Each structure stands twice: as C-alpha cells, then as structure tokens.
Amino acid sequence: MNKNLQITYMQARLIRLASEEWNLSIKTVAGIFAKNNVFQFIRECFGIFHAEGDYAVLDNIVEYLNNKGADFDAGIS
C-alpha cells in the first residue's frame, strides 16, 4: 500500500474514533478537521503518527486543536 493511501486510511480511522470519543457525528468531526487543517496536520506528521496507536494520535489532534483555539464542544480537554 502506498503512503498516500495509508494516510487516507489513518484520516478515516481518526474521524471515526473522534466521532465515537467526542460523541459527535462523523459529518461534524469531518467539518472540524477540515476547518482546522487537521487532515494536513495528519499528513505532515504521518512519519511519526504511523508508529503510534490511533488513541495517541487522537491525543495529539486534541492538543493541536486546543493550541489553535478551535471552537467546538466535544467534551475534551
């Protein structure tokens, strides 16, 4: 599997995981990711992220969103 496909699969897994963890719809999470450039963040950090589990990557995404001051209520900190 080529790297671009691996990144796409990771992005899809993380949308689903965030949806479950944050109790938000997949559509809402995809919108949050798009608005805050999370898809690009995943692409840029894939070299590190591919060696971590999805929960660890989601923690990094939460930190990224918090640092950006993302405005959404997902019950996260």
Phi, psi and omega in degrees: 000134182281165186299318181298321178291321177299319178296316179299316178297319179297316179300316179295316178300318183288328173298313180297316180297314179298320178302315180290314184290324184264356181056046177236157178291156177301321179298318179295315179297316179300322177295318177298314179299315182294314183298328186253014177059032179292326179299318178292322177301315178298316180299313183293328184260008184305323180305324177272315186298327185295342179266356181254161174283162183299325179294322178294319178295318178299322175300319177296322179294318178300314179299317178300313180295318178297318179295329177280349183074030181304136184257093175203155182249099180242010181064033181244163175217000000 
